[in-house]
Every structure is written in C-alpha cells, then in structure tokens.
C-alpha cells in the first residue's frame, strides 16, 4: 500500500500528497479487494490523467496553485473509479 504522504509522491506531486485522500482510498480499494497492486508512478499517472480530464478539478483561477476553494476536488466519482480500475460506481441519491 502506498500512502498519500509517501516521500516520492510529495516530491513529484505536492498537491497530490496534500489533497488526495479520497483518491488514495479508491486506489487502495483496487489493491486490497481486487488484488492489483499500485506502483508510485502508476498512481501519479492516474492522478495526472484525472486532472487533465477534469475529473479532479485543477487550478481554476490560474494562480499557479491548487489551494483555493473548489480546486483538487473530485468532480466525477464514477469516472475516477474507471481511471483507477476500480469496479465501483457512484450512485446519486
């Protein structure tokens, strides 16, 4: 299991280390219940893909960080599960 505060992740993606609680929980689900382990670079690629696809919101006000309200928030839980290879889906209700 790779933790959110992993030194490599902190170095490579500081905002991932700071704001990826739910992301990392879903990633853990894949490893724990589906038996498919993660490698650090794979998690970083999944994070980057989610940001690029706007599944996780990025730097909305273009000020160079992702510390403002609404930034680094999951916008589509089902799409994030798909990126992570987790066989779950979000049900609104």
WOJO-V957653 format. One record per residue. N is the residue number from 1. RES is the residue in three letters. SS is DSSP state (H for helix, E for strand, - for the rest). PSI is psi in radians with two decimals (999 if undefined). D_FIRST is the distance of its C-alpha to the first C-alpha in Angstrom with 2 decimals. Layout:
N	RES	SS	PSI	D_FIRST
N	RES	SS	PSI	D_FIRST
//
This chain:
1	UNK	-	2.34	0.00
2	UNK	-	2.27	3.78
3	UNK	-	2.73	6.43
4	UNK	-	-0.61	9.83
5	UNK	-	0.34	11.67
6	UNK	-	2.31	10.17
7	UNK	H	-0.67	13.59
8	UNK	H	-0.76	13.62
9	UNK	H	-0.74	13.01
10	UNK	H	-0.72	15.58
11	UNK	H	-0.79	17.92
12	UNK	H	-0.66	17.79
13	UNK	-	1.40	17.61
14	UNK	H	-0.65	18.67
15	UNK	H	-0.50	19.21
16	UNK	H	-0.76	15.77
17	UNK	H	-0.51	14.52
18	UNK	H	-0.64	17.33
19	UNK	H	0.25	17.52
20	UNK	-	0.54	14.43
21	UNK	H	-0.99	13.65
22	UNK	H	-0.69	14.56
23	UNK	H	-0.86	13.27
24	UNK	H	-0.56	9.64
25	UNK	H	-0.75	10.33
26	UNK	H	-0.69	11.77
27	UNK	H	-0.70	9.10
28	UNK	H	-0.67	6.78
29	UNK	H	-0.81	10.07
30	UNK	H	-0.79	10.37
31	UNK	H	-0.79	7.42
32	UNK	H	-0.84	8.44
33	UNK	H	-0.31	12.12
34	UNK	H	-0.08	13.03
35	UNK	-	0.39	11.18
36	UNK	-	1.83	10.63
37	UNK	-	2.70	7.57
38	UNK	-	2.67	7.43
39	UNK	-	2.67	8.92
40	UNK	H	-0.81	9.82
41	UNK	H	-0.59	13.33
42	UNK	H	-0.70	12.73
43	UNK	H	-0.73	11.17
44	UNK	H	-0.72	14.15
45	UNK	H	-0.71	16.52
46	UNK	H	-0.73	15.60
47	UNK	H	-0.85	16.15
48	UNK	H	-0.70	19.36
49	UNK	H	-0.72	20.50
50	UNK	H	-0.68	20.19
51	UNK	H	-0.82	22.20
52	UNK	H	-0.60	24.71
53	UNK	-	0.02	25.27
54	UNK	-	0.41	25.76
55	UNK	-	-0.60	23.17
56	UNK	E	2.27	21.90
57	UNK	-	2.52	24.97
58	UNK	-	-2.47	25.47
59	UNK	-	1.50	28.21
60	UNK	-	-0.65	30.82
61	UNK	-	0.16	33.59
62	UNK	-	0.69	33.06
63	UNK	-	0.13	33.15
64	UNK	-	0.02	30.44
65	UNK	-	3.03	27.61
66	UNK	-	0.78	25.45
67	UNK	-	0.07	26.18
68	UNK	-	2.85	28.97
69	UNK	-	2.37	29.30
70	UNK	-	-0.10	28.01
71	UNK	-	2.58	25.81
72	UNK	-	0.66	22.08
73	UNK	-	2.46	22.58
74	UNK	E	2.19	21.52
75	UNK	-	-0.47	24.81
76	UNK	-	1.76	23.99
77	UNK	H	-0.72	21.20
78	UNK	H	-0.73	22.11
79	UNK	H	-0.65	22.16
80	UNK	H	-0.73	18.71
81	UNK	H	-0.69	17.46
82	UNK	H	-0.77	19.43
83	UNK	H	-0.69	17.95
84	UNK	H	-0.13	14.37
85	UNK	-	0.54	15.71
86	UNK	-	2.28	15.25
87	UNK	-	1.12	18.33
88	UNK	-	2.83	19.27
89	UNK	-	2.65	22.12
90	UNK	-	2.33	23.46
91	UNK	-	2.00	26.75
92	UNK	-	2.56	29.01
93	UNK	-	999	31.13
//
